[in-house]
Amino acid sequence: MIASTPAPPYYAVIFTSLRTELDGDAYSIMADAMEELAKQQPGYLGIESARSEIGITVSYWESPEAIKSWKENVQHRVAQKLGKEKWYAAFKTRVCKVERDYGM
């Protein structure tokens, strides 16, 4: 599903990952829980995610402050720790300012 975002500017956090083979069900449960938790955060605008050979999740936010608040969320920090310890062979996070968007 394509996230419905407001007119720019807004911000995108792109999280790209390579998974380990460990604990696939627990990972999916945690990923779904984090998506639901993110939706409750002030400044959250939407999310798009694909998980296959490489995982790519893009979340959209009103401001850098909203992104920082999400990064520091206690439950999200637990998920980050588990990801580093168990689920990711590698990952990269990129934060971008969306200045223009278009589509159909």
N, C-alpha and C positions, 0 to 999 in steps of 0.2 A: 504494500500500500504506500502511496506517495503522501508524505506529510503535507498538511495544509498549513502554510506559513504566511505571515503577514507581508506586506510590502517591505522591501529592504530599507534600511539596513537592519540586519539581525546577525546572529553568530551561529556557526556550525562547529561541532566537535566531531571529528572523524576518528574513530577507533578501529584500527586494522589489527587483526591477530592471526597467528598460526596456533592451532590447538595441539595439545598433547593428546594421547589416547586415554587419559585417566578420567574416570568418573563422569561419563557423558550425560547420564540422566540428571545428576546433581547440578551439572553445569547448566543444562537447559532450564531446570527449575529456578536456579539463581538468576539466569538471564531474564526470564519472564518476570520474576519478582522485582528486579532492578528496573525493568521497563515500567511496571506499574508504579513503583516508588518515584521514578523520575517524573511521571505524569502529575504527581502531587506537589512537585517543587515549584516555588514561585519563579516565574520567568521561563518555564518550560514551554516550548512551542510545538514539538513533534519529534518523531523518530522514524528512521528507515533502517532496515537491517537485512543482511543476507549472510547466511552461514553455510559454507560449503568447503571447498579446498582452502579458501582464505575467508576469514570472517571480517565483514565490514559493517559497522554500525555508525550511522550519522545521526546525531541528536541536534536539535535546534533550540536556541536560547535567545532571550531578549537582550542580554548584556553579559559582559565579562564577569560581573559580580554574581549573576545567576549561575554561571558555569562554575565559579569558585565555590559557591555554596553547595552545589551538587557534588563536586569533587570531595568536599569535606563532610558530607552527610555520613553519619555513623554507620548505617547499614551498608551504604555504598563502599565505605572504607573496608568493611569486612569482606565484601565481594572482591574488591581490588586485591586484598591480601591473599585470598584463596586463589584468585586468578594467577598471581605471581608464583605461588607455591605449587599449584596443582594443574591448572588448566591451560596455561599458555606456554608454548615453546618460545614465542617471540610476540611482541606487540609494539605498536606505535600509536601515539595520540597526537592529533593535529588540531589546532584551534584556528578558525578562520572567520573573518568578517565577510558576510555575504553583502555585496554591494549591488548586485543585479541578479534577478532570476526571471525565467520565462518558461513557458511550456504550453501544453494543450490538454 
